[in-house]
C-alpha cells in the first residue's frame, strides 16, 4: 500500500528542488519565459521529469493536492508532468487537465505538458471532444494548449483537414496564440504541403500569423529551398496587395 503524501513530503521536495537550482540558469530561463519571473528555482527539465517519475510511483494524487495550488514555475511543470503520466483512466486525466489548464501562465509549461501527454495517441477522439471549448477560451494559454496539442498529435492523414480548419478558425491576436498556430501550420506544411498551401493562399489566415508561418517555414531544415522562396514571394505579394485579415 502506498504511503499517503504529506505536507512534510511536499516541503521536502521543494527544498530538494531549490538545492538543485542554478541562479544563472534561473535568470536566463526567466528572461525567456514571461510569467515565470520571480517564481522559479532555476531547475532544469530533466531533473523535474525524474522527480515527477518518482512521484508517479507513490501517492501522486496526494502530491497534486498540494501542487495544484503552488505558483512556483517548477511545481507547475511537475504538476503537468504528473497529470500527463499518471496511471489512471483517460477520463480522470481529462478531469485533472480541466483543473490544471486555467493555471498555465506561460508557453514553457504549456508546451512541455503538451508533449508529455503521450496517452492522447490512444485516445484521440476523446481528446478532441475535450479540446472543443478551448479554441474559443478567453485564456491565452488555454487556446495555445489546444493549438499545440493539435500540432503534437493530430498532423496525420486522418486529421489534417480538421487541424487546418481549426487553425483557420483561431483569430485571436495574442502573440503566444498566433505563434502556436504559425508553428502548427509550418509543421502541417512539412507533411501536407499542398493542403496547407491551399489554406495559406486564402484570406483565412491573418497577416501576423501568415508572417510568422513564413518565418517558421523558412527557418525549417525540412523544407525545400524553392518552397522557402515561394513563401517569401507569397508574403511580399500579400504586403503589396495591402491584405489585412484580423
Legacy VTK file of the C-alpha trace (Angstrom):
# vtk DataFile Version 3.0
C-alpha trace
ASCII
DATASET POLYDATA
POINTS 246 float
0.000 0.000 0.000
1.334 3.439 -0.997
2.082 5.790 1.877
-0.081 8.923 1.889
1.687 12.030 0.606
2.011 14.682 3.322
2.722 18.405 3.580
6.126 17.449 5.003
6.824 15.393 1.880
5.901 18.348 -0.296
8.065 20.752 1.688
10.999 18.334 1.463
10.559 18.102 -2.300
10.590 21.885 -2.632
13.792 22.087 -0.593
15.431 19.397 -2.741
14.480 21.235 -5.935
15.750 24.552 -4.585
19.075 22.842 -3.857
19.174 21.631 -7.479
18.573 25.159 -8.763
21.151 27.266 -10.546
20.944 31.044 -10.229
22.457 31.747 -13.647
20.057 29.320 -15.317
17.135 30.765 -13.327
17.817 34.277 -14.610
18.311 33.053 -18.177
15.172 30.931 -18.058
13.029 33.710 -16.624
14.251 36.067 -19.359
12.764 33.670 -21.929
9.525 32.921 -20.103
7.216 35.844 -19.361
5.097 34.893 -16.378
7.828 32.914 -14.638
9.799 35.879 -13.306
10.364 35.674 -9.560
8.615 32.323 -9.255
11.265 29.803 -10.264
14.098 27.825 -8.665
16.282 27.516 -11.786
15.938 23.736 -12.112
16.417 22.066 -15.486
13.716 19.903 -17.083
15.475 16.506 -16.809
15.656 16.930 -13.024
11.950 17.792 -12.869
10.964 14.857 -15.061
12.988 12.488 -12.873
11.312 13.847 -9.730
7.879 13.528 -11.349
8.619 9.914 -12.294
9.367 9.157 -8.654
6.110 10.761 -7.523
4.162 8.679 -10.049
5.305 5.567 -8.199
3.972 6.954 -4.936
0.821 8.836 -3.868
0.627 11.053 -6.951
-2.949 12.144 -6.201
-1.771 13.335 -2.785
1.029 15.299 -4.462
-1.480 17.038 -6.749
-3.476 18.058 -3.707
-0.594 20.369 -2.814
0.975 21.206 -6.176
-2.138 22.475 -7.949
-2.162 25.494 -5.641
1.578 26.178 -5.968
2.507 29.100 -8.295
6.220 28.220 -8.464
7.248 27.551 -12.081
8.903 24.205 -11.419
5.953 22.970 -9.382
3.586 23.905 -12.222
5.741 21.905 -14.605
5.833 18.915 -12.279
2.074 19.101 -11.797
1.666 18.876 -15.562
4.143 16.000 -15.838
2.379 14.045 -13.102
-1.030 14.590 -14.705
0.380 13.574 -18.093
1.984 10.391 -16.795
-0.440 9.330 -14.080
-1.522 5.656 -14.191
-5.218 6.463 -14.369
-8.147 6.184 -16.803
-8.107 8.792 -19.564
-11.336 10.329 -18.292
-9.659 11.051 -14.972
-6.676 12.568 -16.771
-9.021 14.891 -18.646
-10.683 15.889 -15.393
-7.284 16.738 -13.910
-6.345 18.695 -17.033
-9.573 20.672 -16.793
-8.482 21.765 -13.331
-4.893 22.436 -14.393
-5.282 24.368 -17.662
-6.538 27.642 -16.114
-3.333 27.710 -14.038
-0.975 27.759 -17.039
0.565 31.201 -17.359
3.452 30.755 -19.803
4.422 28.953 -23.007
7.028 26.734 -21.330
4.553 24.982 -19.036
2.005 24.765 -21.839
4.307 23.210 -24.413
6.193 20.916 -22.024
2.950 19.419 -20.745
1.513 19.049 -24.262
4.438 16.954 -25.468
4.227 14.815 -22.309
0.601 13.747 -22.876
1.518 10.566 -24.740
-1.756 8.847 -23.786
-3.523 11.079 -26.332
-2.221 8.756 -29.062
-4.642 6.057 -27.917
-7.475 8.458 -27.084
-7.513 10.971 -29.943
-11.286 11.191 -30.322
-11.874 11.744 -26.606
-9.183 14.428 -26.555
-10.754 16.273 -29.487
-14.056 16.425 -27.627
-12.214 17.766 -24.597
-10.437 20.444 -26.647
-13.525 21.884 -28.316
-14.295 24.596 -25.697
-10.676 25.691 -25.527
-10.313 27.002 -29.095
-12.534 29.896 -28.049
-11.352 30.257 -24.459
-10.759 33.738 -23.078
-7.481 32.492 -21.553
-4.463 32.846 -23.846
-2.682 29.683 -22.797
-5.779 27.510 -22.933
-6.086 28.391 -26.624
-2.357 27.800 -27.110
-2.696 24.434 -25.364
-5.350 23.365 -27.876
-3.251 24.572 -30.821
-0.093 22.809 -29.630
-1.918 19.543 -28.878
-3.220 19.554 -32.461
0.333 20.013 -33.717
1.806 17.319 -31.464
-0.773 14.565 -32.032
-3.075 15.237 -34.994
-0.986 16.158 -38.030
-1.636 12.928 -39.895
-3.714 11.750 -42.854
-6.814 11.147 -40.738
-6.921 14.547 -39.037
-5.045 17.024 -41.260
-8.215 18.617 -42.710
-9.614 19.067 -39.216
-6.360 20.576 -37.940
-6.141 23.095 -40.769
-9.772 24.112 -40.248
-9.226 24.666 -36.532
-6.126 26.765 -37.184
-8.075 28.858 -39.689
-10.812 29.423 -37.088
-8.443 30.787 -34.450
-8.440 34.560 -34.990
-7.035 35.720 -31.674
-4.348 38.409 -31.622
-2.321 37.342 -28.559
1.297 36.643 -29.526
1.577 33.191 -27.954
-1.616 32.028 -29.643
-0.565 33.372 -33.040
2.887 31.814 -32.724
1.411 28.424 -31.793
-0.861 28.472 -34.851
2.036 29.532 -37.085
4.217 26.788 -35.635
1.456 24.261 -36.254
0.925 25.446 -39.828
4.640 25.170 -40.559
4.591 21.524 -39.416
1.466 20.911 -41.497
3.397 22.289 -44.470
6.209 19.793 -43.902
3.896 16.767 -44.052
0.936 18.027 -46.088
2.383 20.738 -48.294
-0.391 21.054 -50.859
-3.280 21.095 -48.398
-1.508 23.657 -46.220
-0.542 25.771 -49.210
-4.185 25.934 -50.321
-5.129 27.371 -46.928
-2.253 29.870 -46.953
-3.379 31.084 -50.373
-6.729 32.164 -48.941
-7.599 35.166 -46.779
-8.459 32.986 -43.764
-5.062 33.427 -42.103
-4.252 36.798 -40.527
-1.226 38.769 -41.693
0.534 38.288 -38.366
0.063 34.515 -38.384
0.946 34.346 -42.077
4.186 36.231 -41.492
5.080 34.033 -38.505
4.296 30.907 -40.551
6.543 32.077 -43.371
9.321 32.665 -40.844
8.908 29.188 -39.370
8.878 27.566 -42.806
11.935 29.477 -43.984
13.806 28.515 -40.793
12.984 24.816 -41.168
15.596 22.369 -42.430
12.795 20.093 -43.600
11.536 22.497 -46.273
12.942 22.647 -49.813
14.703 25.907 -50.782
12.223 26.506 -53.599
9.311 26.324 -51.150
11.054 28.758 -48.837
11.335 31.163 -51.736
7.683 30.560 -52.604
6.695 31.552 -49.075
8.791 34.699 -49.331
7.099 35.671 -52.603
3.642 34.976 -51.166
4.348 37.229 -48.194
5.682 40.010 -50.396
2.629 39.734 -52.655
0.302 39.896 -49.687
2.005 43.056 -48.438
1.814 44.650 -51.882
-1.878 43.850 -52.161
-2.474 45.512 -48.797
-4.304 42.480 -47.430
-5.114 42.835 -43.779
-7.037 39.989 -42.170
-7.802 40.454 -38.485
LINES 1 247
246 0 1 2 3 4 5 6 7 8 9 10 11 12 13 14 15 16 17 18 19 20 21 22 23 24 25 26 27 28 29 30 31 32 33 34 35 36 37 38 39 40 41 42 43 44 45 46 47 48 49 50 51 52 53 54 55 56 57 58 59 60 61 62 63 64 65 66 67 68 69 70 71 72 73 74 75 76 77 78 79 80 81 82 83 84 85 86 87 88 89 90 91 92 93 94 95 96 97 98 99 100 101 102 103 104 105 106 107 108 109 110 111 112 113 114 115 116 117 118 119 120 121 122 123 124 125 126 127 128 129 130 131 132 133 134 135 136 137 138 139 140 141 142 143 144 145 146 147 148 149 150 151 152 153 154 155 156 157 158 159 160 161 162 163 164 165 166 167 168 169 170 171 172 173 174 175 176 177 178 179 180 181 182 183 184 185 186 187 188 189 190 191 192 193 194 195 196 197 198 199 200 201 202 203 204 205 206 207 208 209 210 211 212 213 214 215 216 217 218 219 220 221 222 223 224 225 226 227 228 229 230 231 232 233 234 235 236 237 238 239 240 241 242 243 244 245
